[in-house]
Amino acid sequence: MRRLCLVLLGILLLASEVRAETATPLLVHFKLTHIAPDEWRADYVFAKPVVSIDLGPGVGEYRKRSWHVLTPGMQLTALPDRDVIGAGAGRFLSSASG
């Protein structure tokens, strides 16, 4: 089970992109921490402030059920063709955690 979770997490990370407001790929420092047997924490630090993180195509209800955004003011949103974590209201953030 642990190996399956790690493989799925790796696939999700490869599929996700961090984009600046201009939709240009952006460098990001990413740290994944195993904090409990079935719990992980993801921390992102962006090279430039961002308004959203494009997670790529949705995976059903998985992210909505299993992911929790820890950064105040950010929320996970399911769009018709992809999932996005956004700051909303034009806010820019230089880091995010979940």
N, CA, C and O atoms as a Tinker XYZ file with bonds, in Angstrom:
   392  protein
     1  N      0.824000   -1.187000    0.000000    73     2
     2  CA     0.000000    0.000000    0.000000    64     1     3
     3  C      0.872000    1.256000    0.000000    63     2     4     5
     4  O      0.609000    2.204000   -0.740000    81     3
     5  N      1.912000    1.253000    0.837000    73     3     6
     6  CA     2.798000    2.409000    0.915000    64     5     7
     7  C      3.466000    2.673000   -0.429000    63     6     8     9
     8  O      3.565000    3.818000   -0.870000    81     7
     9  N      3.923000    1.606000   -1.073000    73     7    10
    10  CA     4.582000    1.757000   -2.371000    64     9    11
    11  C      3.605000    2.315000   -3.403000    63    10    12    13
    12  O      3.983000    3.170000   -4.205000    81    11
    13  N      2.350000    1.847000   -3.399000    73    11    14
    14  CA     1.333000    2.340000   -4.318000    64    13    15
    15  C      1.085000    3.828000   -4.091000    63    14    16    17
    16  O      0.986000    4.592000   -5.052000    81    15
    17  N      0.984000    4.245000   -2.835000    73    15    18
    18  CA     0.773000    5.666000   -2.526000    64    17    19
    19  C      1.937000    6.507000   -3.028000    63    18    20    21
    20  O      1.731000    7.589000   -3.577000    81    19
    21  N      3.158000    6.017000   -2.845000    73    19    22
    22  CA     4.331000    6.762000   -3.311000    64    21    23
    23  C      4.342000    6.878000   -4.834000    63    22    24    25
    24  O      4.679000    7.930000   -5.376000    81    23
    25  N      3.974000    5.800000   -5.521000    73    23    26
    26  CA     3.929000    5.829000   -6.984000    64    25    27
    27  C      2.870000    6.808000   -7.462000    63    26    28    29
    28  O      3.125000    7.607000   -8.363000    81    27
    29  N      1.680000    6.754000   -6.863000    73    27    30
    30  CA     0.601000    7.669000   -7.248000    64    29    31
    31  C      0.979000    9.118000   -6.960000    63    30    32    33
    32  O      0.694000   10.009000   -7.760000    81    31
    33  N      1.619000    9.351000   -5.822000    73    31    34
    34  CA     2.045000   10.699000   -5.494000    64    33    35
    35  C      3.074000   11.198000   -6.503000    63    34    36    37
    36  O      3.021000   12.354000   -6.921000    81    35
    37  N      4.001000   10.345000   -6.893000    73    35    38
    38  CA     5.002000   10.714000   -7.894000    64    37    39
    39  C      4.361000   11.073000   -9.218000    63    38    40    41
    40  O      4.750000   12.052000   -9.854000    81    39
    41  N      3.376000   10.285000   -9.639000    73    39    42
    42  CA     2.673000   10.568000  -10.893000    64    41    43
    43  C      1.950000   11.908000  -10.810000    63    42    44    45
    44  O      1.990000   12.693000  -11.757000    81    43
    45  N      1.291000   12.173000   -9.686000    73    43    46
    46  CA     0.587000   13.442000   -9.515000    64    45    47
    47  C      1.550000   14.624000   -9.549000    63    46    48    49
    48  O      1.243000   15.667000  -10.127000    81    47
    49  N      2.712000   14.456000   -8.926000    73    47    50
    50  CA     3.688000   15.544000   -8.918000    64    49    51
    51  C      4.235000   15.802000  -10.313000    63    50    52    53
    52  O      4.441000   16.952000  -10.700000    81    51
    53  N      4.469000   14.738000  -11.065000    73    51    54
    54  CA     4.967000   14.916000  -12.423000    64    53    55
    55  C      3.927000   15.594000  -13.309000    63    54    56    57
    56  O      4.279000   16.330000  -14.231000    81    55
    57  N      2.660000   15.350000  -13.035000    73    55    58
    58  CA     1.594000   15.901000  -13.862000    64    57    59
    59  C      1.263000   17.344000  -13.488000    63    58    60    61
    60  O      0.651000   18.064000  -14.278000    81    59
    61  N      1.665000   17.771000  -12.288000    73    59    62
    62  CA     1.302000   19.120000  -11.876000    64    61    63
    63  C      2.357000   20.132000  -12.310000    63    62    64    65
    64  O      3.536000   19.810000  -12.454000    81    63
    65  N      1.909000   21.335000  -12.509000    73    63    66
    66  CA     2.774000   22.431000  -12.920000    64    65    67
    67  C      2.474000   23.635000  -12.055000    63    66    68    69
    68  O      1.340000   23.851000  -11.629000    81    67
    69  N      3.505000   24.410000  -11.806000    73    67    70
    70  CA     3.320000   25.682000  -11.134000    64    69    71
    71  C      3.491000   26.752000  -12.190000    63    70    72    73
    72  O      4.498000   26.765000  -12.897000    81    71
    73  N      2.526000   27.648000  -12.310000    73    71    74
    74  CA     2.576000   28.665000  -13.357000    64    73    75
    75  C      2.418000   30.054000  -12.745000    63    74    76    77
    76  O      1.650000   30.255000  -11.804000    81    75
    77  N      3.150000   30.988000  -13.293000    73    75    78
    78  CA     3.002000   32.389000  -12.905000    64    77    79
    79  C      1.773000   32.945000  -13.600000    63    78    80    81
    80  O      1.141000   32.251000  -14.396000    81    79
    81  N      1.433000   34.184000  -13.310000    73    79    82
    82  CA     0.247000   34.788000  -13.899000    64    81    83
    83  C      0.310000   34.778000  -15.427000    63    82    84    85
    84  O     -0.732000   34.744000  -16.082000    81    83
    85  N      1.507000   34.806000  -16.003000    73    83    86
    86  CA     1.658000   34.816000  -17.453000    64    85    87
    87  C      1.598000   33.415000  -18.050000    63    86    88    89
    88  O      1.820000   33.260000  -19.250000    81    87
    89  N      1.310000   32.409000  -17.267000    73    87    90
    90  CA     1.232000   31.008000  -17.699000    64    89    91
    91  C      2.574000   30.493000  -18.199000    63    90    92    93
    92  O      2.613000   29.596000  -19.042000    81    91
    93  N      3.669000   31.041000  -17.697000    73    91    94
    94  CA     5.014000   30.587000  -18.022000    64    93    95
    95  C      5.458000   29.622000  -16.933000    63    94    96    97
    96  O      5.259000   29.906000  -15.752000    81    95
    97  N      6.059000   28.481000  -17.297000    73    95    98
    98  CA     6.557000   27.570000  -16.255000    64    97    99
    99  C      7.486000   28.317000  -15.288000    63    98   100   101
   100  O      8.258000   29.181000  -15.702000    81    99
   101  N      7.403000   27.982000  -14.026000    73    99   102
   102  CA     8.109000   28.695000  -12.977000    64   101   103
   103  C      8.864000   27.713000  -12.097000    63   102   104   105
   104  O      8.342000   26.649000  -11.763000    81   103
   105  N     10.078000   28.056000  -11.723000    73   103   106
   106  CA    10.839000   27.214000  -10.813000    64   105   107
   107  C     10.191000   27.236000   -9.437000    63   106   108   109
   108  O      9.706000   28.269000   -8.976000    81   107
   109  N     10.194000   26.079000   -8.794000    73   107   110
   110  CA     9.602000   25.972000   -7.460000    64   109   111
   111  C     10.445000   25.009000   -6.627000    63   110   112   113
   112  O     10.912000   23.985000   -7.125000    81   111
   113  N     10.632000   25.350000   -5.359000    73   111   114
   114  CA    11.275000   24.438000   -4.412000    64   113   115
   115  C     10.146000   23.641000   -3.773000    63   114   116   117
   116  O      9.205000   24.218000   -3.228000    81   115
   117  N     10.237000   22.320000   -3.838000    73   115   118
   118  CA     9.174000   21.454000   -3.341000    64   117   119
   119  C      9.746000   20.518000   -2.291000    63   118   120   121
   120  O     10.763000   19.864000   -2.521000    81   119
   121  N      9.093000   20.454000   -1.139000    73   119   122
   122  CA     9.528000   19.555000   -0.063000    64   121   123
   123  C      8.337000   18.696000    0.347000    63   122   124   125
   124  O      7.278000   19.219000    0.693000    81   123
   125  N      8.512000   17.386000    0.309000    73   123   126
   126  CA     7.467000   16.446000    0.710000    64   125   127
   127  C      7.932000   15.752000    1.988000    63   126   128   129
   128  O      8.991000   15.125000    2.013000    81   127
   129  N      7.136000   15.869000    3.043000    73   127   130
   130  CA     7.504000   15.320000    4.343000    64   129   131
   131  C      6.497000   14.267000    4.777000    63   130   132   133
   132  O      5.291000   14.514000    4.757000    81   131
   133  N      6.981000   13.107000    5.165000    73   131   134
   134  CA     6.133000   12.024000    5.680000    64   133   135
   135  C      5.944000   12.284000    7.174000    63   134   136   137
   136  O      6.882000   12.099000    7.950000    81   135
   137  N      4.751000   12.707000    7.590000    73   135   138
   138  CA     4.542000   13.112000    8.977000    64   137   139
   139  C      3.780000   12.084000    9.822000    63   138   140   141
   140  O      3.756000   12.189000   11.048000    81   139
   141  N      3.170000   11.113000    9.186000    73   139   142
   142  CA     2.450000   10.044000    9.883000    64   141   143
   143  C      2.312000    8.868000    8.921000    63   142   144   145
   144  O      2.559000    9.034000    7.727000    81   143
   145  N      1.924000    7.679000    9.403000    73   143   146
   146  CA     1.863000    6.508000    8.515000    64   145   147
   147  C      1.108000    6.735000    7.202000    63   146   148   149
   148  O      1.549000    6.254000    6.158000    81   147
   149  N      0.009000    7.438000    7.228000    73   147   150
   150  CA    -0.764000    7.690000    6.017000    64   149   151
   151  C     -0.957000    9.182000    5.768000    63   150   152   153
   152  O     -1.970000    9.598000    5.206000    81   151
   153  N      0.020000    9.985000    6.190000    73   151   154
   154  CA    -0.123000   11.427000    6.043000    64   153   155
   155  C      1.182000   12.055000    5.565000    63   154   156   157
   156  O      2.266000   11.736000    6.052000    81   155
   157  N      1.041000   12.960000    4.592000    73   155   158
   158  CA     2.175000   13.652000    3.994000    64   157   159
   159  C      1.909000   15.143000    4.032000    63   158   160   161
   160  O      0.758000   15.578000    4.040000    81   159
   161  N      2.981000   15.928000    4.055000    73   159   162
   162  CA     2.857000   17.384000    3.961000    64   161   163
   163  C      3.688000   17.846000    2.778000    63   162   164   165
   164  O      4.847000   17.459000    2.634000    81   163
   165  N      3.091000   18.677000    1.929000    73   163   166
   166  CA     3.785000   19.237000    0.773000    64   165   167
   167  C      3.965000   20.732000    0.992000    63   166   168   169
   168  O      3.009000   21.446000    1.295000    81   167
   169  N      5.204000   21.201000    0.836000    73   167   170
   170  CA     5.508000   22.622000    0.966000    64   169   171
   171  C      6.120000   23.111000   -0.341000    63   170   172   173
   172  O      7.049000   22.500000   -0.870000    81   171
   173  N      5.594000   24.214000   -0.852000    73   171   174
   174  CA     6.071000   24.823000   -2.093000    64   173   175
   175  C      6.612000   26.217000   -1.777000    63   174   176   177
   176  O      5.995000   26.965000   -1.019000    81   175
   177  N      7.764000   26.568000   -2.355000    73   175   178
   178  CA     8.281000   27.934000   -2.302000    64   177   179
   179  C      8.554000   28.316000   -3.753000    63   178   180   181
   180  O      9.330000   27.651000   -4.439000    81   179
   181  N      7.918000   29.385000   -4.215000    73   179   182
   182  CA     7.958000   29.777000   -5.613000    64   181   183
   183  C      9.058000   30.800000   -5.893000    63   182   184   185
   184  O      9.363000   31.639000   -5.045000    81   183
   185  N      9.653000   30.725000   -7.092000    73   183   186
   186  CA    10.683000   31.684000   -7.502000    64   185   187
   187  C     10.092000   33.088000   -7.636000    63   186   188   189
   188  O     10.786000   34.080000   -7.410000    81   187
   189  N      8.824000   33.170000   -8.001000    73   187   190
   190  CA     8.097000   34.438000   -8.111000    64   189   191
   191  C      6.727000   34.217000   -7.477000    63   190   192   193
   192  O      6.234000   33.090000   -7.463000    81   191
   193  N      6.109000   35.264000   -6.957000    73   191   194
   194  CA     4.758000   35.101000   -6.405000    64   193   195
   195  C      3.779000   34.576000   -7.461000    63   194   196   197
   196  O      3.877000   34.923000   -8.638000    81   195
   197  N      2.842000   33.741000   -7.025000    73   195   198
   198  CA     1.849000   33.137000   -7.919000    64   197   199
   199  C      0.444000   33.382000   -7.380000    63   198   200   201
   200  O      0.259000   33.678000   -6.199000    81   199
   201  N     -0.543000   33.252000   -8.266000    73   199   202
   202  CA    -1.941000   33.333000   -7.841000    64   201   203
   203  C     -2.581000   31.952000   -7.778000    63   202   204   205
   204  O     -3.618000   31.777000   -7.139000    81   203
   205  N     -1.957000   30.949000   -8.453000    73   203   206
   206  CA    -2.540000   29.610000   -8.423000    64   205   207
   207  C     -1.508000   28.551000   -8.784000    63   206   208   209
   208  O     -0.452000   28.842000   -9.346000    81   207
   209  N     -1.848000   27.314000   -8.440000    73   207   210
   210  CA    -1.052000   26.139000   -8.791000    64   209   211
   211  C     -1.949000   25.236000   -9.623000    63   210   212   213
   212  O     -2.986000   24.781000   -9.141000    81   211
   213  N     -1.566000   24.976000  -10.850000    73   211   214
   214  CA    -2.326000   24.104000  -11.748000    64   213   215
   215  C     -1.892000   22.666000  -11.468000    63   214   216   217
   216  O     -0.752000   22.295000  -11.747000    81   215
   217  N     -2.793000   21.863000  -10.921000    73   215   218
   218  CA    -2.481000   20.479000  -10.577000    64   217   219
   219  C     -2.729000   19.511000  -11.730000    63   218   220   221
   220  O     -2.512000   18.307000  -11.585000    81   219
   221  N     -3.176000   20.019000  -12.858000    73   219   222
   222  CA    -3.437000   19.159000  -14.003000    64   221   223
   223  C     -4.838000   18.574000  -13.936000    63   222   224   225
   224  O     -5.670000   19.018000  -13.145000    81   223
   225  N     -5.093000   17.575000  -14.770000    73   223   226
   226  CA    -6.435000   16.966000  -14.816000    64   225   227
   227  C     -6.873000   16.455000  -13.449000    63   226   228   229
   228  O     -6.068000   15.944000  -12.670000    81   227
   229  N     -8.161000   16.603000  -13.175000    73   227   230
   230  CA    -8.715000   16.112000  -11.922000    64   229   231
   231  C     -8.645000   14.590000  -11.831000    63   230   232   233
   232  O     -8.578000   13.893000  -12.843000    81   231
   233  N     -8.661000   14.099000  -10.610000    73   231   234
   234  CA    -8.640000   12.654000  -10.363000    64   233   235
   235  C     -9.879000   12.278000   -9.542000    63   234   236   237
   236  O     -9.789000   11.751000   -8.433000    81   235
   237  N    -11.033000   12.571000  -10.137000    73   235   238
   238  CA   -12.295000   12.293000   -9.453000    64   237   239
   239  C    -12.420000   13.124000   -8.187000    63   238   240   241
   240  O    -12.122000   14.319000   -8.196000    81   239
   241  N    -12.852000   12.513000   -7.116000    73   239   242
   242  CA   -13.018000   13.192000   -5.832000    64   241   243
   243  C    -11.789000   13.058000   -4.942000    63   242   244   245
   244  O    -11.798000   13.528000   -3.805000    81   243
   245  N    -10.721000   12.416000   -5.451000    73   243   246
   246  CA    -9.554000   12.124000   -4.612000    64   245   247
   247  C     -8.985000   13.366000   -3.923000    63   246   248   249
   248  O     -8.865000   13.395000   -2.699000    81   247
   249  N     -8.636000   14.385000   -4.701000    73   247   250
   250  CA    -8.021000   15.572000   -4.097000    64   249   251
   251  C     -8.980000   16.260000   -3.122000    63   250   252   253
   252  O     -8.572000   16.679000   -2.039000    81   251
   253  N    -10.239000   16.373000   -3.503000    73   251   254
   254  CA   -11.230000   17.025000   -2.646000    64   253   255
   255  C    -11.351000   16.304000   -1.300000    63   254   256   257
   256  O    -11.481000   16.945000   -0.257000    81   255
   257  N    -11.308000   14.986000   -1.328000    73   255   258
   258  CA   -11.433000   14.179000   -0.107000    64   257   259
   259  C    -10.138000   14.110000    0.692000    63   258   260   261
   260  O    -10.169000   14.130000    1.922000    81   259
   261  N     -9.003000   14.029000    0.008000    73   259   262
   262  CA    -7.748000   13.684000    0.671000    64   261   263
   263  C     -6.768000   14.827000    0.890000    63   262   264   265
   264  O     -5.896000   14.722000    1.752000    81   263
   265  N     -6.884000   15.894000    0.149000    73   263   266
   266  CA    -5.927000   16.990000    0.262000    64   265   267
   267  C     -6.514000   18.103000    1.120000    63   266   268   269
   268  O     -7.706000   18.398000    1.042000    81   267
   269  N     -5.669000   18.711000    1.932000    73   267   270
   270  CA    -6.081000   19.827000    2.780000    64   269   271
   271  C     -5.072000   20.955000    2.592000    63   270   272   273
   272  O     -3.893000   20.792000    2.905000    81   271
   273  N     -5.521000   22.076000    2.092000    73   271   274
   274  CA    -4.648000   23.230000    1.893000    64   273   275
   275  C     -4.455000   23.905000    3.250000    63   274   276   277
   276  O     -5.426000   24.257000    3.919000    81   275
   277  N     -3.196000   24.081000    3.649000    73   275   278
   278  CA    -2.890000   24.660000    4.953000    64   277   279
   279  C     -2.627000   26.164000    4.898000    63   278   280   281
   280  O     -2.702000   26.839000    5.924000    81   279
   281  N     -2.326000   26.687000    3.732000    73   279   282
   282  CA    -2.016000   28.109000    3.597000    64   281   283
   283  C     -3.298000   28.933000    3.672000    63   282   284   285
   284  O     -4.198000   28.746000    2.854000    81   283
   285  N     -3.393000   29.842000    4.640000    73   283   286
   286  CA    -4.602000   30.669000    4.761000    64   285   287
   287  C     -4.893000   31.427000    3.462000    63   286   288   289
   288  O     -3.990000   31.974000    2.828000    81   287
   289  N     -6.153000   31.443000    3.089000    73   287   290
   290  CA    -6.577000   32.172000    1.906000    64   289   291
   291  C     -6.500000   31.386000    0.609000    63   290   292   293
   292  O     -6.989000   31.856000   -0.418000    81   291
   293  N     -5.903000   30.210000    0.627000    73   291   294
   294  CA    -5.834000   29.383000   -0.582000    64   293   295
   295  C     -6.862000   28.270000   -0.479000    63   294   296   297
   296  O     -7.178000   27.799000    0.613000    81   295
   297  N     -7.387000   27.848000   -1.646000    73   295   298
   298  CA    -8.359000   26.752000   -1.647000    64   297   299
   299  C     -8.199000   25.904000   -2.901000    63   298   300   301
   300  O     -7.742000   26.381000   -3.939000    81   299
   301  N     -8.576000   24.662000   -2.786000    73   299   302
   302  CA    -8.572000   23.721000   -3.909000    64   301   303
   303  C     -9.882000   23.875000   -4.672000    63   302   304   305
   304  O    -10.961000   23.830000   -4.082000    81   303
   305  N     -9.781000   24.059000   -5.991000    73   303   306
   306  CA   -10.962000   24.232000   -6.829000    64   305   307
   307  C    -10.923000   23.231000   -7.977000    63   306   308   309
   308  O     -9.912000   23.118000   -8.670000    81   307
   309  N    -12.019000   22.503000   -8.180000    73   307   310
   310  CA   -12.131000   21.575000   -9.303000    64   309   311
   311  C    -12.775000   22.310000  -10.470000    63   310   312   313
   312  O    -13.946000   22.685000  -10.408000    81   311
   313  N    -12.005000   22.513000  -11.535000    73   311   314
   314  CA   -12.518000   23.111000  -12.769000    64   313   315
   315  C    -12.966000   21.979000  -13.691000    63   314   316   317
   316  O    -12.682000   20.819000  -13.396000    81   315
   317  N    -13.649000   22.268000  -14.783000    73   315   318
   318  CA   -14.117000   21.190000  -15.660000    64   317   319
   319  C    -13.004000   20.259000  -16.169000    63   318   320   321
   320  O    -13.229000   19.059000  -16.325000    81   319
   321  N    -11.813000   20.802000  -16.426000    73   319   322
   322  CA   -10.765000   19.964000  -16.998000    64   321   323
   323  C     -9.525000   19.817000  -16.123000    63   322   324   325
   324  O     -8.579000   19.134000  -16.517000    81   323
   325  N     -9.505000   20.444000  -14.943000    73   323   326
   326  CA    -8.312000   20.371000  -14.092000    64   325   327
   327  C     -8.614000   20.841000  -12.678000    63   326   328   329
   328  O     -9.647000   21.456000  -12.416000    81   327
   329  N     -7.683000   20.534000  -11.767000    73   327   330
   330  CA    -7.779000   21.008000  -10.393000    64   329   331
   331  C     -6.747000   22.115000  -10.193000    63   330   332   333
   332  O     -5.641000   22.055000  -10.731000    81   331
   333  N     -7.125000   23.120000   -9.414000    73   331   334
   334  CA    -6.266000   24.275000   -9.186000    64   333   335
   335  C     -6.310000   24.640000   -7.706000    63   334   336   337
   336  O     -7.372000   24.610000   -7.083000    81   335
   337  N     -5.156000   24.984000   -7.150000    73   335   338
   338  CA    -5.104000   25.580000   -5.825000    64   337   339
   339  C     -4.860000   27.057000   -6.061000    63   338   340   341
   340  O     -3.860000   27.428000   -6.677000    81   339
   341  N     -5.763000   27.911000   -5.577000    73   339   342
   342  CA    -5.653000   29.338000   -5.858000    64   341   343
   343  C     -5.778000   30.196000   -4.630000    63   342   344   345
   344  O     -6.359000   29.802000   -3.620000    81   343
   345  N     -5.207000   31.401000   -4.744000    73   343   346
   346  CA    -5.261000   32.370000   -3.652000    64   345   347
   347  C     -6.524000   33.211000   -3.721000    63   346   348   349
   348  O     -6.976000   33.740000   -2.707000    81   347
   349  N     -7.096000   33.336000   -4.914000    73   347   350
   350  CA    -8.337000   34.100000   -5.076000    64   349   351
   351  C     -8.139000   35.591000   -4.943000    63   350   352   353
   352  O     -7.152000   36.045000   -4.366000    81   351
   353  N     -9.062000   36.342000   -5.469000    73   351   354
   354  CA    -9.119000   37.802000   -5.367000    64   353   355
   355  C     -7.809000   38.484000   -5.753000    63   354   356   357
   356  O     -7.468000   39.525000   -5.191000    81   355
   357  N     -7.071000   37.910000   -6.706000    73   355   358
   358  CA    -5.853000   38.524000   -7.196000    64   357   359
   359  C     -4.690000   38.522000   -6.211000    63   358   360   361
   360  O     -3.695000   39.213000   -6.430000    81   359
   361  N     -4.802000   37.760000   -5.141000    73   359   362
   362  CA    -3.717000   37.673000   -4.161000    64   361   363
   363  C     -2.544000   36.914000   -4.747000    63   362   364   365
   364  O     -2.744000   35.941000   -5.473000    81   363
   365  N     -1.348000   37.328000   -4.454000    73   363   366
   366  CA    -0.143000   36.625000   -4.862000    64   365   367
   367  C      0.515000   36.005000   -3.635000    63   366   368   369
   368  O      0.577000   36.622000   -2.571000    81   367
   369  N      1.000000   34.791000   -3.794000    73   367   370
   370  CA     1.670000   34.100000   -2.692000    64   369   371
   371  C      3.043000   33.618000   -3.133000    63   370   372   373
   372  O      3.234000   33.259000   -4.295000    81   371
   373  N      3.997000   33.607000   -2.214000    73   371   374
   374  CA     5.343000   33.130000   -2.542000    64   373   375
   375  C      5.579000   31.731000   -2.004000    63   374   376   377
   376  O      6.617000   31.129000   -2.280000    81   375
   377  N      4.618000   31.199000   -1.230000    73   375   378
   378  CA     4.738000   29.829000   -0.728000    64   377   379
   379  C      3.356000   29.263000   -0.442000    63   378   380   381
   380  O      2.382000   30.005000   -0.310000    81   379
   381  N      3.283000   27.945000   -0.348000    73   379   382
   382  CA     2.015000   27.273000   -0.036000    64   381   383
   383  C      2.321000   25.936000    0.617000    63   382   384   385
   384  O      3.375000   25.346000    0.377000    81   383
   385  N      1.397000   25.460000    1.442000    73   383   386
   386  CA     1.555000   24.175000    2.117000    64   385   387
   387  C      0.232000   23.435000    2.122000    63   386   388   389
   388  O     -0.843000   24.035000    2.128000    81   387
   389  N      0.339000   22.129000    2.119000    73   387   390
   390  CA    -0.856000   21.310000    2.168000    64   389   391
   391  C     -0.547000   19.895000    2.559000    63   390   392
   392  O     -1.454000   19.067000    2.647000    81   391
